[in-house]
Structure formats: C-alpha cells, structure tokens
C-alpha cells in the first residue's frame, strides 16, 4: 500500500529501522553464543519490524472476517505459479553454490559469490528503482491502454539509456578486480 500510494516512508523510515533491528538482534544473539543462528534471529527481528511499522504507517490491519474459502482458492491459484517460478529461480541460484562449495572449496565459493554480487548489482539497482516507482505508476494507468503502452515504452527506453552505460562502466571497472590486477 505504501508503494502504491507513492509513499517513500518505506525507504525513509521502515528500511533503516528494519536494518537496525537486524543488526542489534544479530549482534546480541551472536554475542550470546548463538553463532550463525544469531543471523536467523536478526532476520526474524527485521521481518517483524517490517510488518509492525508497515501496518502502523499504512493504518491497515488484516481482518479475518473478510477471509473466505473462495478468496483462499483464488490466492492459491495465483500463488502456485509464483511459488513454482521462485522455487526454480532459487534452485538455479543455489545448485552452483552447493556444487562449488562441496567439490571446489570455500575460497573459490567466496570468489564466486563475490563475482555474482558484482555482476548482479547494476541489475538489482535498476529493478528495485523500477519496481518501487514505475510499477505503481503503471498500475494507476493500466486501464488506459494507449497511455500505458506509451509509458511502458518510454520507461523501457530510459532504463536502457541508463542501464547500458552503467553496466559497461562497471564491467570495465571490475575486469582488473576479477583477474587480480588491482
């Protein structure tokens, strides 16, 4: 709802508090001897903070009396394709990690993950910005087909104009890091 209303409270309030909740909870939990499970505690603290602040800032509360079996079936029908695609994406991301970690070693796995993060950074920045601003705008004008089509093409052009140079610059900048000629 915050995104749809073009409210930047999420970026300005919720996300920083969410990160702080993760950090505090993870540091406290790991310093108490929980090890890697301290990160899990931090993740849950972050998720709870996100839900509580989002509900508080939107002034929305779930109402169980509005839930019905028909609504559940509709959500399941939509969600199973989304779930299946997410499972396939996650498996595609994790299979190389598992294989490299198991058969090649920890150091090459760390290098692979770092290289993967470097390669994904430009795309992630563009996708996040697009999802946060462009998609809510599209949802508002989706009923007007001509306006929607023109806006989609215009945003696609601008994303390409912005993304291509950034991607090329980052590729050229990271080649020395990737081959070890720092």
Backbone torsions as a table, in degrees:
resi	resn	phi	psi	omega
1	UNK	NA	-38.7	177.4
2	UNK	-62.2	-42.4	-179.3
3	UNK	-66.1	-43.3	-178.4
4	UNK	-65.3	-31.0	179.0
5	UNK	-85.3	3.6	-175.6
6	UNK	58.0	33.6	177.5
7	UNK	-87.7	125.8	-179.1
8	UNK	-94.5	17.1	175.3
9	UNK	-60.4	-33.3	179.8
10	UNK	-60.4	-47.6	-179.4
11	UNK	-72.0	-34.4	-173.1
12	UNK	-89.7	-27.4	-175.2
13	UNK	-120.2	-57.7	-170.2
14	UNK	-64.9	-49.8	-175.7
15	UNK	-64.6	-43.5	176.3
16	UNK	-63.2	-40.8	178.8
17	UNK	-67.2	-36.8	178.1
18	UNK	-62.1	-44.7	178.5
19	UNK	-64.4	-40.3	178.1
20	UNK	-63.8	-41.6	178.3
21	UNK	-61.8	-41.8	177.3
22	UNK	-60.5	-49.9	-176.7
23	UNK	-61.6	-47.6	-178.5
24	UNK	-63.4	-48.7	-177.9
25	UNK	-64.3	-41.7	-178.8
26	UNK	-67.8	-41.4	180.0
27	UNK	-65.8	-45.7	179.3
28	UNK	-62.6	-46.0	-177.2
29	UNK	-65.7	-43.3	-179.8
30	UNK	-70.7	-34.2	178.1
31	UNK	-70.3	-20.1	175.9
32	UNK	-87.5	8.3	174.1
33	UNK	92.8	15.7	-178.4
34	UNK	-82.0	-10.8	179.0
35	UNK	62.7	-135.7	-178.0
36	UNK	-64.3	-24.4	178.3
37	UNK	-66.1	-20.5	175.2
38	UNK	-63.0	-32.9	176.0
39	UNK	-68.1	-35.3	176.7
40	UNK	-65.6	-42.5	177.0
41	UNK	-60.3	-42.8	177.3
42	UNK	-60.8	-41.5	178.6
43	UNK	-61.8	-44.6	179.6
44	UNK	-66.5	-38.0	176.6
45	UNK	-62.5	-39.1	177.6
46	UNK	-64.2	-44.7	-178.9
47	UNK	-65.1	-42.9	179.2
48	UNK	-64.6	-41.6	177.4
49	UNK	-60.6	-42.1	178.6
50	UNK	-59.8	-48.1	-178.4
51	UNK	-64.3	-48.3	-176.5
52	UNK	-63.5	-47.6	180.0
53	UNK	-67.2	-39.2	178.6
54	UNK	-61.2	-48.0	179.3
55	UNK	-63.2	-39.1	-179.0
56	UNK	-67.2	-42.3	-176.7
57	UNK	-77.2	-28.2	179.8
58	UNK	-87.2	-21.2	-174.6
59	UNK	60.8	47.5	179.0
60	UNK	-125.2	139.5	175.9
61	UNK	-131.7	139.3	176.0
62	UNK	-66.6	140.0	178.4
63	UNK	-117.4	108.9	-176.5
64	UNK	-63.5	-26.2	-179.0
65	UNK	-68.2	-18.9	177.6
66	UNK	-83.3	-15.2	179.3
67	UNK	-74.2	142.2	179.0
68	UNK	-144.1	166.5	177.7
69	UNK	-63.9	-39.3	179.1
70	UNK	-63.9	-40.4	178.4
71	UNK	-65.5	-41.7	179.0
72	UNK	-59.9	-44.6	179.3
73	UNK	-62.9	-40.0	178.7
74	UNK	-64.4	-42.8	179.1
75	UNK	-66.8	-39.7	177.9
76	UNK	-64.9	-42.3	179.5
77	UNK	-60.5	-40.2	178.0
78	UNK	-75.1	-43.5	-171.8
79	UNK	-71.9	-24.2	-176.6
80	UNK	-67.2	-35.3	176.4
81	UNK	-69.6	-39.2	177.6
82	UNK	-64.6	-44.8	178.3
83	UNK	-61.3	-45.7	-179.8
84	UNK	-61.2	-43.3	179.9
85	UNK	-66.9	-36.7	177.7
86	UNK	-67.6	-37.7	177.3
87	UNK	-63.8	-43.6	179.3
88	UNK	-64.2	-44.0	178.5
89	UNK	-61.8	-46.6	-179.2
90	UNK	-64.8	-40.4	178.0
91	UNK	-62.8	-42.9	177.7
92	UNK	-62.3	-31.6	177.6
93	UNK	-78.5	-36.2	-172.1
94	UNK	-88.7	-25.9	-179.1
95	UNK	-59.3	-48.8	177.5
96	UNK	-62.2	-36.0	179.7
97	UNK	-62.7	-47.3	-179.7
98	UNK	-63.6	-45.4	-178.3
99	UNK	-66.0	-43.7	178.7
100	UNK	-65.3	-45.2	179.3
101	UNK	-62.0	-38.4	-176.6
102	UNK	-78.4	-44.3	-170.1
103	UNK	-105.4	-17.7	-178.1
104	UNK	-108.1	-43.2	176.6
105	UNK	134.0	171.9	-176.2
106	UNK	-72.2	-42.8	-178.5
107	UNK	-62.7	-48.4	175.5
108	UNK	-61.8	-32.7	177.0
109	UNK	-64.5	-42.6	176.7
110	UNK	-61.3	-42.1	177.7
111	UNK	-65.1	-40.8	178.6
112	UNK	-62.5	-46.0	-179.5
113	UNK	-63.9	-40.0	178.8
114	UNK	-64.6	-45.5	178.7
115	UNK	-63.1	-39.4	178.4
116	UNK	-63.1	-42.2	178.8
117	UNK	-64.7	-41.3	177.6
118	UNK	-62.5	-41.2	-178.8
119	UNK	-70.2	-33.0	-177.3
120	UNK	-83.5	-17.2	-173.9
121	UNK	-58.4	-50.3	-179.7
122	UNK	-60.7	-43.7	179.7
123	UNK	-63.7	-43.4	-179.1
124	UNK	-61.9	-41.5	179.3
125	UNK	-62.4	-43.5	-178.7
126	UNK	-68.9	-44.0	-179.2
127	UNK	-64.3	-42.7	179.5
128	UNK	-62.7	-44.0	-179.9
129	UNK	-65.1	-41.9	179.1
130	UNK	-64.7	-43.0	-178.9
131	UNK	-67.3	-31.3	-174.9
132	UNK	-81.8	-30.3	-176.1
133	UNK	-114.7	-48.3	-172.3
134	UNK	-71.3	-44.2	-177.3
135	UNK	-63.2	-42.2	174.8
136	UNK	-62.4	-36.3	177.6
137	UNK	-65.0	-41.5	177.5
138	UNK	-62.7	-38.5	-179.2
139	UNK	-65.3	-29.8	179.2
140	UNK	-74.3	-30.4	-176.1
141	UNK	-108.0	11.3	-174.2
142	UNK	-64.1	-23.2	-179.8
143	UNK	-73.3	-26.9	179.6
144	UNK	-94.7	96.1	-171.9
145	UNK	-57.9	-45.4	-177.9
146	UNK	-65.7	-45.0	179.1
147	UNK	-64.7	-40.1	178.6
148	UNK	-62.7	-45.5	-179.1
149	UNK	-62.3	-45.3	179.6
150	UNK	-63.7	-42.4	180.0
151	UNK	-66.7	-39.6	179.0
152	UNK	-62.6	-48.5	-179.9
153	UNK	-63.1	-40.8	178.9
154	UNK	-63.4	-43.9	179.9
155	UNK	-67.7	-36.9	177.8
156	UNK	-62.5	-43.0	177.1
157	UNK	-60.8	-46.3	-178.4
158	UNK	-66.1	-39.2	176.9
159	UNK	-62.8	-41.0	178.2
160	UNK	-65.7	-42.2	179.8
161	UNK	-62.1	-37.1	-179.0
162	UNK	-82.3	-42.8	-171.9
163	UNK	-72.0	-40.2	-176.4
164	UNK	-59.8	-53.1	179.6
165	UNK	-62.5	-39.2	179.2
166	UNK	-62.9	-45.2	178.8
167	UNK	-61.3	-43.9	179.8
168	UNK	-66.2	-41.5	178.7
169	UNK	-62.9	-43.9	-179.9
170	UNK	-66.7	-35.7	176.6
171	UNK	-62.7	-49.7	-179.1
172	UNK	-64.1	-36.6	-179.4
173	UNK	-70.3	-34.5	-173.4
174	UNK	-91.0	-11.2	179.1
175	UNK	-57.4	-46.0	177.0
176	UNK	-60.8	-36.0	178.8
177	UNK	-68.5	-38.3	-176.7
178	UNK	-69.1	-37.5	-178.1
179	UNK	-93.4	-2.8	174.2
180	UNK	88.5	18.7	179.4
181	UNK	-101.6	55.2	-178.2
182	UNK	-69.7	NA	NA
